[in-house]
Amino acid sequence: MPSIDSADVIASVREQFGPGFVSGRIDAEDEARRFIEGHLGRMDAARIAELGRIFNRHEKLGRIRYDRFTPGFTGAIMDKLGRDPETFNRMTDLLWRPPIEESLTTLGQIFAYRPTFAHAGSSLPSYLLYLRDPVRFGVCINATMRGLHAITGNDYRANGRDAYERFCADLRHWRETNDVAPQEADAILTTVMRRDVPLKTEPALPPTGRRLTTEEVATRCYLPVEQVDQWVEALTTGMRQAVFHGPPGTGKTFVARLLARHLATSPDHIEIVQFHPAYSYEDFIEGLRPEAGDGGLRYEVRAGLFARLCDRAASAPGETFVLIVDEMNRADLAAVFGELLFLLEYRGDTLVTLPYSQRRFSVPENVFLLGTMNTADRSLALMDFALRRRFNAFPLLPDEAVLAGWAGERSAHNADLAGGVFRLIRDRVGLEASVCPGHSYWMTEALDAAAAVRIWDYQLRPYLGEFWFERPQELAQLDTEVRALIAELA
């Protein structure tokens, strides 16, 4: 466990928030208490939404903001709770009106069985107890629980009364030790959580002279070693070229680069290129290029990237070489590959005459070609058939097991949040859909509600909007459900 300097974090956060850090939050808490007392038992959807804004209000550098806790307090949580005001009023009454010990038992029951207060998550019930006694109680948000874990080494889960009281006791001890006001704790512990990453560091790649084993490739990709062995078997006993294809975020380039470290006898024997619409045969195989001379410009034949790699491989028959072509489908593949289509199938001593240099050329047996293709941009079926039948097709689909394996090695990662939102989007879009977003979107360190909302707002929602432009109602419904789930799980 890393060493966390609480004093340094506390000073930094106080400076970031300014002099109204605590007082602005106390004012909002006082208003929340008055609002609850004035409307207890008779809140409608509008008042429930208003209460959420009060919960989330605070001050930062003199400006009023509404993002103190989870974004759900000003959105998804309160919107969903507002659809069933009767349950909200009944549960709020049980957490607010009885003696504190009775309300604490109610909270434990809610944590143990979430449908008791559906959509409230752990943040809202615990915030109500916090409002009743800020010194004794804390607000259960994953970011603050993971921040406290980074300091104490203890694990915290909002799954019952005993677990909640342990969290509150450790929180209170930490606050008292560091002279932290109850209103400061959530912001400081969230900052601790963000600094406490990555808890799991990737092992260094082996020295330049050593190839990765298939076990090492599988471990780094969080894939079964049998899968990697099958890929290697397909490449070494048949066609020596393959394309990894799948939706965005499935790790195609990452996997291809690691597999190349197994196939190539040296990292120096690996080349990588990204295709684009302007990429041509002249770039890939050979072409005429202008050269400045005494009499002005002259044109010389220059070998392209793949031809140069083949020449290197031909001069070192005991070695293996790999070319990775990223985003293969963004170029005019038939034009870029030219006679390479023939040579990939008939390797070794089969020669063709190149059009510019007129030299005889072949593709050596010790060259592998790995491509990646984003099926959301263009389906694999749209590849020229003559090209497609000369490549092994290795699908990479959104994979919950990969996400779980990655998250399982990082105690600072909110696996429940990542997995829950991933599954929701996957199931709604459809696993077999060419646009289904992959797992790597959620393989981000220190995932909390704010980070999850940013991933959804700025990466996934615009991406799905482009492909679902004829289905705006479905996207709007998914947007509502994603925000609600983030709010509940964070």
C-alpha angles and dihedrals in degrees: 000000000000120000110254119202101211093185092056093048093046092052092046095050093046090053091049093052100039133211096319093058097111102021094054091052093047089053091051092047091050090050090049090054092050091047093051093046091049097048105025111146096008108066119138126198093277094051092046089054091047091051090054091055090052090050091054098043120115141138129254121183091339097311126111113236135178103213106085096125132005119345085234091076088069096035139002102021095051093039092057094042089051090062089067106036092164093063092041093053093045095049094042089052091052091051096044112033110043125073111291095252092056091049090048089055089050091052090051090053091050091050092048094049113023097192086071086078102013118205093008093103117190098294101068100046092046092046090057090055090044089055089053093051116003092179096056101035138051135201114255107227118146094234092057094043091051090046091054089046089057089057102039102026089228122127119236127200129174094224105116148349097277093051091048093050091050089053091048093048093051091044092052092048092050092048093049092046092052099034093242120161117231089246092058099049101085095051094045095047092047088055090048089052092052092049092047095075145147095026087171116052120194113247114252118263114256119266118286094262098056129078122222115253119232087250090057092048091050093047093051092046094043088233131131111270088228089065092053091046090053091052091050091047091051092050098044099043101037137005110008094213132072140171123219106213133182145104123306116286099032096112099249097151093040092053093044092053093050093046088052088057088060097044099043119073089220136016086236087066093062123094126183129196133172116220122222135173093273095050110115147184087261090060094045107037111007142308147159116285128185118248126189113239140167092273095043128266123358129179123236132184110250125190116237128231098272094043091053091050090050090051090052091049093048090055092050107044093167092060132071126225132196133201118197115202109195120202091009095177095060092079132061093265100192090051095045095047098042112162089358087090088069096041095051089060097041106041134171114028096014107110135190130186113246113228101231106035095027087219123142111253138185138171111246122229091240095067122094123192120204120185134185125211130189106218090199090066097045130348119251086236089068092065115109105272093229089057096040095055091055094058131072107234112223111186120211112191133179102288124195091191091061091051092047092049092051094045092046090066093053117067090187091060118096097228094174092056095043094045095044096052092041091054093046093053093040093051094046096047094037127247093244094050114112090229099049105131116241134236098257092076086073097042092098126130120250096010112193135160095277093049092046091052090050091052090050096042100043105028116020105030095051090044093052090042090061092055097036096048089129092048104054094147092057091049091049090052092048089048090055093048095046092052092047093050093048089051093049097045097042 
